Amino acid sequence: MKTKAPALVFAYGSNLFPGQMFERCPSARFVERATIVGTRLVFAGFSARWRGAVAGLEVAKGQRTHGVIYSMSDADLSQLDRVEGHPSYYLRVGTHVRTGRGYTRCFTYALIRTNEFTTPPSEEYATRVRDGYRAWNLPIAALDGAIRRAERAQRERSDLWLPLFLGGAPERRK
């Protein structure tokens, strides 16, 4: 009888943190580091649990999102679906990721609402993701760049909307 291969999952947000992933999915095992080519890490939506934006993927030519591949049982994959809010908050999708050995097909979770305002993550969430980057020796600069983009987007929105809220029209920049 043929044994079913474990599910492969690409993690790029808080599930990078080994303690969180192994608590949620006890059968999970680290496979290798990987990237999704043609995407970049963004922070969007709002999580009540994290009190801020969470990680998502955005199509971005010439960019890549860093993460790791875990293998896990189907039961743990179903558990991860529940925790990630599949299919209403995150959508589990099949994708190809680049590894040191070529491309591998696996699942990842795509934030459904990446078209909402980009906002920074809470300090707690950013720390959890940063701890995951450190645990797997991923480039922290990529994470810091995503956080800076989210902070800049939030500032630009408030520069535009605050005058409207206060009863005036926004100043036009030349």
C-alpha positions in Angstrom: 0.0 0.0 0.0 1.4 3.4 -1.0 1.8 5.9 1.8 0.5 9.4 1.1 3.1 12.1 0.9 2.8 14.9 3.6 1.4 18.2 2.5 4.0 20.9 1.8 3.2 24.5 3.1 5.2 27.7 2.4 5.1 30.0 5.4 6.1 33.7 5.1 4.4 35.4 8.1 3.9 34.6 11.7 4.0 30.8 10.9 7.7 31.2 10.2 8.1 31.3 14.0 8.8 27.6 14.8 7.1 27.6 18.2 3.9 28.9 16.7 3.9 26.5 13.8 4.8 23.4 15.8 2.2 24.3 18.4 -0.5 24.7 15.8 0.6 21.7 13.7 2.5 19.1 15.8 3.4 17.0 12.7 5.0 20.0 11.0 8.7 19.5 10.0 11.0 22.1 8.5 11.9 21.1 4.9 14.0 24.1 3.5 14.1 27.8 2.9 12.3 29.1 -0.3 11.0 32.1 -2.1 7.9 32.9 -4.1 9.2 34.7 -7.2 7.1 37.6 -8.6 5.6 38.6 -5.2 6.6 40.8 -2.3 5.6 40.8 1.4 2.9 43.3 2.4 1.0 44.0 5.5 -2.8 44.6 5.1 -6.2 43.8 6.5 -6.8 43.7 10.2 -6.4 40.9 12.7 -8.2 41.2 16.1 -5.9 38.6 17.5 -2.8 40.6 16.5 -4.4 44.0 16.8 -3.1 45.1 13.4 -2.3 44.2 9.8 -1.0 40.7 8.9 1.3 39.4 6.2 0.1 39.0 2.7 1.5 38.6 -0.8 1.4 41.1 -3.5 2.3 40.5 -7.2 5.5 42.5 -7.8 7.6 41.8 -10.9 11.2 41.3 -10.1 10.6 40.8 -6.4 10.4 37.7 -4.2 8.9 36.8 -0.8 11.1 34.8 1.6 9.9 32.0 3.7 10.2 28.3 4.5 8.6 25.1 3.5 7.1 22.8 6.2 5.8 19.3 5.6 2.7 18.2 7.7 -0.1 15.7 7.9 -3.4 16.3 6.2 -5.0 16.6 9.7 -2.6 19.4 10.6 -3.2 21.1 7.2 -6.9 21.1 8.0 -6.1 22.6 11.5 -3.9 25.3 9.8 -6.9 26.1 7.5 -9.0 26.7 10.5 -6.4 28.9 12.3 -5.7 30.9 9.2 -9.4 31.5 8.5 -9.5 29.6 5.2 -11.4 30.3 3.0 -12.8 33.6 4.3 -9.7 35.5 5.5 -6.8 33.7 4.0 -7.2 31.4 1.0 -5.1 28.3 0.8 -3.6 28.2 -2.7 -1.2 26.0 -4.6 2.0 27.7 -5.8 5.5 27.0 -7.0 8.3 28.2 -4.8 12.0 28.4 -5.6 14.4 26.4 -3.4 18.1 25.8 -3.7 17.3 22.7 -5.8 14.8 24.3 -8.2 11.0 24.7 -8.0 8.7 22.9 -5.7 4.9 22.9 -5.7 3.3 23.5 -2.3 0.4 25.3 -0.6 0.5 28.8 0.9 -2.0 31.1 2.4 -2.9 34.2 0.4 -4.5 37.1 2.3 -7.8 37.8 0.6 -8.0 41.5 1.4 -4.6 42.8 0.2 -6.4 45.5 -1.7 -7.5 47.1 1.6 -5.3 49.8 3.0 -1.8 48.8 3.7 -1.1 49.4 7.4 1.8 48.5 9.7 1.6 45.3 11.8 1.4 45.5 15.5 4.7 45.4 17.3 3.8 42.0 18.7 3.1 40.6 15.2 6.2 42.2 13.7 8.3 40.7 16.5 6.8 37.2 15.8 7.6 37.4 12.1 11.0 38.8 12.8 11.7 36.0 15.2 10.8 33.6 12.4 13.1 35.3 10.0 15.9 35.0 12.5 15.1 31.3 13.3 15.5 30.3 9.6 18.2 32.9 8.7 16.1 34.8 6.2 17.0 38.3 5.2 15.6 40.7 7.8 16.0 43.6 5.3 13.1 42.2 3.2 10.8 42.2 6.3 12.0 45.7 7.4 11.3 47.0 3.9 7.7 45.7 4.0 7.1 47.3 7.4 8.6 50.7 6.1 6.3 50.6 3.0 3.3 50.0 5.3 4.2 52.8 7.6 4.8 55.2 4.6 1.4 54.2 3.1 -0.3 55.0 6.3 1.4 58.4 6.6 0.5 59.3 3.1 -3.2 58.4 3.7 -3.4 60.5 6.8 -1.7 63.4 5.0 -4.6 63.2 2.5 -7.6 62.5 4.7 -6.9 64.5 7.9 -7.6 67.8 6.2 -10.9 66.4 4.9 -11.8 65.2 8.3 -11.1 68.6 9.8 -13.3 70.3 7.2 -10.8 71.4 4.6 -9.6 70.3 1.3 -6.2 68.5 1.0 -3.4 70.7 -0.3 -2.2 69.8 -3.7 1.5 68.9 -3.9 3.4 70.3 -6.8 
